[in-house]
C-alpha cells in the first residue's frame, strides 16, 4: 500500500485566501506528502484554526427569562401583537440552535397572523424554511390533503368591500345642472349620470354640484386627465352598477389613476382587486408594485408581495425586486406590508444573509430592519445582525458603533463583537476587560469563557476553554483547539480522543474533518476514508482545508491507498458496523455502496435511518427523497413515500401509502411501515394485536438480517407491553442471533420485569461492550443497579453525551431527597444553560415551588410552556403556581 504524504499549503492547486485549520493537501493525483516526523511547518498550519464566528443571532444572556416574558405577553396581548411575539420566540430558539422549536414558533406566527400582510410574510417564510419539502405537498395532495403554506392565498376575496359612496338626501340636495353630463375625450363624448358620478367621491360631488363652473356645464373636457374613452365609459358603468366590466390591465390602470386623482375610494378598491388578479409572474409583480406604491394601493401591493415572496430566494437575484424592497420609503413600506415591516425585513435579511452575508443587498435589508424595529428586543436583533455583517465586510468603525448600540440596548452577546474589534486593533487587554466586566455582573456562560480564551495564551487559554466546555459542552471550538494543541505536541492519539469526545454526541462537519486529519497523521487511511465519506453523505459539496480542496478530491486520493472492497465485502462491513452501533461507519459503507450497481433505493433508505439516529433530520429527508427517486418498483416507491409522510407528522397519510403498497405486493417494508405507524398513532390497546400480526407478516417476507432484527426487536417491545414476557424474550434472543445488538436492551427489560435485576444489568453490560455509541446503554443500565452504581453510570452518560437530560434530573432529585435544595436547583440550572428542555424546566419549576420561590417557579413554567404549549402536567403546575403569585 502506498504511503500518504503531507504537503505544504503552498503546493495546493486549489488555493483560496482563507487561512486553513489543516495543512495536508495533494501535490498530484494519487500522492500526498508525508507528515515526516510531524514537521513543525505542517503542525503550525494545523494550528491556524479560525476563531469561532460571531453568530448573527438573537442570543439573550438569560433565554429562560425572555421566553417567560414572551409567554406572559402572549397570554394577555391583543391578537394583532401575537405574530410579532412568536417571531421573537422563533429568534430565541434559532439562537439556541433548536431547529424544531424555531420552526414551530414560525408556524404559530403564521397561524396567529391578524393581517393579510403577516399571513403572506410568515407563509413565505415557512415555505423558505421548508425548501426542498415541496414533494411532501405533492404527496399530501395525492392523499387528498393540502399543505397550506405552499399555496398562494386568495386573500383578495377575504377582504371585505366597504361602501365608499357619498350619501346625500334627494330632497335637500339639488343638482343645478343637467341630469346627464358628457365628458369629451378628444373626439369621443361619454354620457354619465351626474348624480351617480358625483356620488363616487367628495371632489367629484363638489365639481359636478358645487361652486365650480363644471356643475353648470353639460359637456366637460377630460382630454388632459389621462383617461381614455374606454376607461371613462367603464367609470360611468361602475357609477351605475358598482361593478367593473372585463377590461385590460392598461385600461384598469387608467381608471385607478383617475380614482386616485379624484379620491374615488370605491372605484380605487375595485380597480385594485381587479388588477390583483393580473399578478401572476415575477415581472407582473414588479410592474404592478411600482404603480401600487406610487398610488398607495395596499391590496394590489399585497398581491405583488405574495408573488415575490413566493419566489424566495431566487427573486433576490433580480435587481428590480431588490430595488423595490431596498428603496421603499416609510410610507411605501406601509402600503406594501402595513405594520409588518419588521417581519418582512427580518425574512429578507435572513434569506439574503444565507446567499451572501457581505453583499450590499444584505446590508441594505439590515438597515431597513433597524429602521423598522419598534421595541428594544427588535432593536437588539436588528443592530446585532447589522453589526455582524459590517464586521464581515471589514467596515470596523460602523460594526463597532452597531455592536455598541446593540450591547447598550441590552444584547449582552454583542460584547463578543466589541472584544473582537478591540483585539484587531491590538488591544487584547481591553477585550479581556470588556468580558470580565460582563462576567462579573452575572452568572457566566460558556461562550463568555470561550471568547475570553481567544485573548489569552498557554495554560490560561486552555483553562478558559476547559471552563467553557464545562459550562456549555456543545461549543465545538474548545474541543478543536485542544485537539490541535495536542497535535502540535505530537500527541495524535490524544488529539483523536479529544475530538471523539464531541463527535460522540454531536455530528459536526469541521470536527469530522479534523478527525480525518488525525487519522492521516496516524496513517490509518481506512478510518480517514470513513470520515470523509461521512462528510460527503452530510454535505455532498463540502470543501475541506479551509475551503481549498473539495472533499470528493481528497476521498479519491485516500481511496488509492486502501484496499478496495467488493460488494460482498461492503455488505459484511455494513452488518458488522450496524451491529456494533457504529452509525458513522455504517454511513460511510453505504456511501461507498451507492457507487456500485446495487439497488440504490434500499441503500438511500438505510442511509436515512442512520441519519435520523445521528440527529440529522434534513439530511435524512434528503436521503428518503432519493430513495423514492431510485425505487425499483411502484410498491417500493409507495413505502418510501409513506415514510416521508410519517416523518413529517402525517401519520394517517403514511398508513395510506403502506396499505397501497401492500395492495400491489406484500413486502417486508410495507408491513413494517404499517405496523410502525399504527403503533405510534393509536392509543387503543386492541391495536397491539394488529401490530403483532403486521410484524409477523413482515417477518414472513424476504428481507436482510438488519431489517429483520429491527422487526423482531419491535415485536418484542409490543409483547412486553402486552405482558407476554416469554414471547418477548424469544423475539429479542432471535434478534440477537442475527446481529441486532440493540435487542440486549429489550431483553434486559424482560429480565427486570421478571424481578431479575442482576440479569438485566448484565444484559445491558453486554450492549455497552458491543456498542460503539453507548451513552444510552449506560443510561438504561443505571435503572438496574444500586444507587452508587447508578450515579457512576449516569456520570458516564453525561461524559459521553452531555445533552441527555435524565442524568441531571436524577442527580437533582437525589439532592432534593437529601434536602440540598440549592444544589438540586443548581444541577438543573447547569444543564438548562445550554439545553432548552421541557423536563428540566418542569422539574426546576417544581423545586422552586417547593422552596417557596413562586416567581422563579412561574418563570420556569412559562418558559417550559414556550417549549411545549400543550404539555398537560406543565399546564397544571403553571395554573397552580400562578394562583399562588401575590
Secondary structure, 3 states (H helix, E strand, C coil): CCCCCCCCHHHCCCCCCCCCCCCCCEEECCEECCCCCCCHHHHHHHHCCCCCCCCCCCCCCCHHHHHHHHHHHHHHCCHHHHHHHHHHHHHHHHHHCCHHHHHHHHHHHHHCCCCHHHHHHHHHHHHHHCCCCHHHHHHHHHCCCCCHHHCCCCCHHHCCCCCCCCCCCCCCCCCCCCCEEEEEECCEEEEEEHHHHHCCCHHHHHHHHCCCHHHHCCEEECCCCCCCHHHHHHHHHHHHHCCCCCCCHHHHHHHHHHHHHCCCHHHHHHHHHHHHCCCCCHHHHHHHHHHHHHHCCHHHHHHHHHHHHHCCCHHHHCHHHHHHHHHCCHHHHHHHHCCCHHHHHHHHHHHHHHHCCCCHHHHHHHHHHHHHCCCHHHHHHHHHHHHHHHHHCCCHHHHHHHHHHHHHHCCHHHHHHHHHHHHHCCCHHHHHHHHHHHHHCCCCCHHHHHHHHCCCCHHHHHHHHHHHHHHCCCCCHHHHHHHHHHHHCCCHHHHHHHHHHHHCCCCCHHHHHHHHHHHHHCCCHHHHHHHHHHHHHHCCCCEECCCCEEHHHHHHHHHCCCCCCCHHHHHHHHHHHHHCCCHHHHHHHHHHHCCCCCCHHHHHHHHHHHHHHCCCHHHHHHHHHHHHHCCCCHHHHHHHHHHHHHHCCCHHHHHHHHHHHHHHCCCHHHHHHHHHHHHHHCCCCCHHHHHHHHHHHHHHCCCCHHHHHHHHHHHHHHHHHCCCHHHHHHHHHHHHHCCCCCHHHHHHHHHHHCCCHHHHHHHHHHHHHHCCCCHHHHHHHHHHCCHHHHHHHHHHHHHHCCCCCHHHHHHHHHHHHCCCHHHHHHHHHHHHCCCCCHHHHHHHHHHHHHCCCHHHHHHHHHHHHHHCCCCHHHHHHHHHHHHHCC
